[in-house]
Amino acid sequence: MVNDPVHGGRILVTGAAGMLGSQLLLDAPGDCMSVGTDLNAAPDGSPLVELVGVDLCDAGAVGELFTKERFTGVIHAAAYTAVDLAEEQAELARRVNALAPQLVAAACAKAGIPMVLISTDFVFDGQKGARYVEDDPTGPLSVYGATKLEGEQLALAAHPTGVTVARTQWLYGPRGRHFPGTMLGLAADRDQLKVVDDQRGIPTSTLELSPAVWDLLERGERGAIYHAACEGMGSWCDFAKATFELAGLDPERVQPCATDEFPRPARRPADSVLDCSRLTALRGQPMLPWKEALARFFALHLASR
């Protein structure tokens, strides 16, 4: 196993054109060479050395990539994230969320390098009534959650001494569609918005998550799971109100409603707040409280809207 895969190394970031993958490339350490793989276009402004289009569900393509390149570590951020559509496209979701992590983890095992796999709070059913720790029983309610859990299990089985799992939740970031931007877009057309208030989690900015993921690749325990989210907790309604406040809008325009008022194809966990103590102990500090992280994101990326 490579002792320090990051500094002076060559890191593969999958899903490099996505919300998290693109931020990971931007945050890559200066002495690290990063290569992104994605079937979509490269994100503007990313410092990646190259972007290669590789089907990570194809064992031959994955094997060829790892034969051609000499990676020292991998961050696997590629995923099928269309939670509701996954109910109809279960096989595709399973290929991307379960088979691909297994193939990439197996390639990492063969190369003797570590891998961080990004996962989700949707592996839980939200019925615990307290924060979830890494060893709590899982119980996904949706195809998306089930395929992400299977991806964890297959990757850990394929490379038990090299895979580190990072579960996160309610992610938003500068690139791609994000919840704060959606709320502000709706505010331009509506006097009032109804937003779900009976689902609890932790809004987590990619600006905060990305450095934590790099830390996990560098010094996280292999064969372990970490929960990685901002501090605190809130509902989607709280998230929307905080966004309005930062935009100088009246937060009372956001009205709470129940999940049942907006039925969706995929069930969501009602209370999936993650306990991130293990990650905090590793890094020596917690990630920012979610409202502070939102203010930072807003100042850097939304203040000029």
C-alpha positions, 0 to 999 in steps of 0.5 A: 500500500502506498503510504502517502498516495496524495503528495507527489502522486497521481490521483484519479477522480471519477465523476470529474465533471460532477458537482463534487468531482469538479470541486475535488479537482479544484482542491487537489494539492499543488504537488499532486497530479490529478486525472479526471474521468467522466463521460461528460464535459470537463468543468470550466476552470478545473486544474485537471491534467486531462479528462478521459471518457471511460465507461467505469461499468466496463471491466475491460475499459477499467482494466485498460485505464489502470494498465495505461496509467500509474495512479497512486490513489483514487477518489470515486465520486461517479454515481447515478444520483437521479433518486426518483428516476432510479425507481424506473432505471434500477438496473442502470442505477445498479451498474453505476452505483454498485458494479462500477465501484466494485470494478474500480476497487478491484483495479485499485487492489491489483495496483496496491493503491487506496480508494475513497468511495463517496456514498450517502445517508440514503443507506439508512431508513431514517427511523433511528431517532438519533444521529447515525454512526458508521456502524448502525444497521442500514435499511435503504428505502429506495433503489438509489439507497440500495444500490449505493449500499451495495456499492459500499459492500462490493468495493470493500469486499474487492479491496478490504485493505484499501477502500475508505467509504465517505458517506455524505448528505444533502450536497450542494456546490458551485457547479451543476444544479443545487438547492439554494439556486433552485430556491432563488429561481423559484422566488423570482416567480412566486410570492410564497414557496412550500418546502418540506419540513419533516425530513431532517439532515445536514446541508453539506457544501462541496467547498467543505466536503472536498478537503475532507475527502482529500484528507481521507485519501491521504490518511483515512483508515482503510477498510473503514467508513466515515460520515462526512457532513457539515455540523448541525442539522435542519430540514429542507424548509430550514435550508430554504429559509436560510438561503432566503435570509442570505439573499436578503429575502423575507424567509417567511415567504417559505412555508413548511409542509409535509412530505405527503403533500409532495409525493415522490417515486422514491421514499426518503429517510425522514431523519438521517442526520449523520454523526461525523465524530470519527471524521472530526477525530481524524482531521482534528476539527469538524467541518463548518456548521451548515449555516456558516458553510452556506454563508461562505458558499453564498458569498463566493458564488451567489452574492452577485445573482 
